[in-house]
Structure formats: C-alpha cells, structure tokens
Amino acid sequence: MTVTKHRPTRALVSPTLLAQLVLGAVVVANLLIVEALFLSSGSGKNQVLTVAKFFGLHAALVMMLQLTLVARLPWLDRRIGMDRLTGWHRWTGFTLVWTVLLHATLVIVGYATLDDAPVLRTFWIFAGLTPSLLGMCAAAIIVAVAATSVRFARRRLRYETWHALHAALYLAIGIALTHQFLEGTTFTASTLSTVYWWTLWACVLTALVVGRVVLPLWRNAYHQFRVAAVVPEADDVVSVHITGRHLDRLPARAGQFFIWRFLGHNPWWQANPFSLSAAPNGRSLRLTAKACGTTSAGLRDVPIGTRVFAEGPYGAFTTANRVRTGTLLIAGGVGITPIRAMLEESAGPAVVLYRVHRMADAVLLAELQALARARGAQLQVLTGRTGGGSPPNLPFDPRRLLAMVPDIVERDVFVCGPPAMTTAVLRSLRALRVPGPQVHAERFSLA
C-alpha cells in the first residue's frame, strides 16, 4: 500500500481565513464604489423612485455575488469549500428575492405617485413597456426558483428536477442584464462609471463560464476518464475505479469530491457528487458509494470502459487547511470515504472515530485497519443505537469525546457524516472549546 505524505505548512493566516478576507474585501470595495456612484448620480424623479433605484443597484450586486459563489473558482473552492459557498449562495438568494421585490414594488408605487394614478393601472402600463416587462419577467423567475428552494419544497423534489428548475436563473440573469442596459441611468452619468459597471459584470460572467463550463470541458478532454473496475464492498456499497491520461497532473487531494456522470450508462443530466475514497496516486481515482438513489444504486452495473465526465475536484475538506500537527478524523456511515482517503494522506499523530450502527455496516473497515497500522494511528469503531442503553449511548457527547481523545483541543478535527451526526459533533467541539480554525466539516449539502 502506497502512503502519500503531505505535511502542513505553517502560515500566519489560514488558507480558509485568507480566502474569506479576500472575498469580503472585494465585496466591500465594490459595495463602496456603488454607494459612491449612487450618491453622486442616483437621484430618481421623486423620493420613492430614488429608494427604488437604490434597491435595484443592490439587487444587481447581490446577483453578482450569487454567481461568484457558485462559479466554482478553484482558488476559492479549495480554501472555503463548495459546502460553505453553496450555503452562502442559498442565503444571498433569499436576500436577492426580497431586494428585487422591493425594487419592483417601489418603482410602481413611485411612478403611481408621480403621475397621481392608481397603482394597479400603473402596473399594467409598465407591463406593456418592453424594458419594464423584462424586469418583471426576471423578477417572476427569481421568485419562482426561490419558492422551489425553500426546505419544504426542496425535500419533495428530485435533485435532477430541482437542478433543472434552478437553471432557469441563468435565463433570469440574461433578462435582468437586458433590463439594466435599457433602464440603467446611474452608470451612464460618466464614461468611467459605465466602464466600471459593465467590466464588473464581464468579470463575474467570465468567472462563471470558465469555472462551470470551460474548465470541466478542458479537464475531461485532457484526462479522458474511464471506468477501470467496479468492486462491490457490501450488499449496498460499491467502489468504482477510474483511470485516464495524465492523472498525475490532476490537482486532486484526499477529502475532495467530483460530480460524476457515467456517459451511456445514465442520462447525461444524472450527476451525483461522490468523494474520493482513496488518496489520488497519479494513476487512478476511486469513489465508493452507498445505494441510496437511482444513480448510486446503478453503479454496480456500470460497464468497464464507460466514459466518465467528472467535474472537479471540489472542496476544502483537505489536510491543506490544517493548522495543527495532530488530527482527529470523525466519520459516520458512508462519510468514511473522504476520511479513509485523508488517513492515507495524513502526516502526524491521527485518531479515527468511525460511527456505525453495527460492525457489519463499517464499510472499508479492513482498509482502515491496515492504514491505521501503517500510519500508527488509533482507530475506534463506535456502534450501537444513539441514546440506547443505560447509561444512554452518546458517542459524541463532550465528555465521551474528551475521554477518547484527551488532547482534542490540540488537534485539527475533520468531521464527515449525516447532518444530524455532524451537528452533534460540532456542538460538542464548541462545548470543548476547540478553536474554530481547527474544525473542518463536510455536511453533504451540495444542493
């Protein structure tokens, strides 16, 4: 078994914090520029329309931020992680909805006040004007997509259905840009402001196209991924080995994941994120999946030689973000896949806690035991029903964690598993006062 070693490098600022500071600085700088331009040339025909323009400009900024968060820019993704970036994207999305609704409402009310006309009549007049109608259409699409993204609706939709509906936002962006071009007045006051605004939009859209389209297409054309082997690990668990060209040049790390499409075996729109279950070795990649959906259940039948379209690698759940020498790796269920890969790549003293209901559910256990012996790591498999027995079985209670890992506050802690387990572990880590920069979690919340 080949053991890959990556020793953490000490830095004054952690990569995650540095990326957050850079992203925050860029957002604040552009916000200040927009505020200055608004104060200099943002007055409307009355006070209501001035406020409407204020919300319109900020809606465009929020839209740019949303696109940047999901552009899958490697520099941000490897430091902040898609898990956290998509969470921010979700909340900025709801902010966008309310900002757009306020802008549209205030425009109608402002012109109704200006013309001393009924609000409903003003609405129908605007609906007949092309620039205003475009803005209304963009707003309607944004609200509709947001409605499908609330938890109640999202849990009742298949991922592929939700993703297809979510793609309508790109249509909304195109319509909104046309609306801005026809209606915008704040950024026509000077050549400099016009150049600034449309250059900003060009940078955001270029980042989106490069990160979401150009880079995946180039990587797949260059690496030519194919299925090399399919290995059943248990009745409902299977590993798929992927080969390709020049895999030693693929910037993948243990703990990261790809979004996989198995061409010809599944429809092209069926894609699932699966973590690497072995550290990349420059010759092959391996994913291990549990049958919990149509795509994952069908992996057992993927023919050898099937072409694979892989987007990635994604995620900041890697040892590159370590700040301590020792590590504690905590996994639940199939969350063991990135943890197993990270154990293979880790350097320094490591402890692995693997939570399953029964020993029979411990996937890849033989590999973990062999790696633990090779690395000199401690491995504990925690079984039983949570809350069962007397005293109750609470494997991630703060006192239990401290008993198993007495020096826990001196370690980086990596947690990957079901949301309930991850939440419980993070709560206990806060109670034990493990410093935030030492805590790294993957919640399987890509969508």
Salt bridges, closest charged atoms under 4 A:
GLU35 OE2 - HIS58 NE2 2.62
GLU160 OE1 - ARG158 NH2 3.52
GLU311 OE1 - ARG72 NH1 2.86
GLU311 OE2 - ARG261 NH1 2.42
GLU344 OE1 - ARG340 NH1 2.40
GLU345 OE2 - HIS6 NE2 3.63
GLU345 OE1 - ARG253 NH2 3.02
ASP361 OD1 - ARG358 NH2 2.92
GLU367 OE1 - ARG286 NH2 2.92
GLU367 OE1 - ARG340 NE 2.74
ASP397 OD2 - ARG399 NE 3.54
ASP407 OD1 - ARG411 NE 2.92
GLU410 OE1 - ARG324 NH1 2.97
ASP412 OD1 - HIS440 NE2 2.68
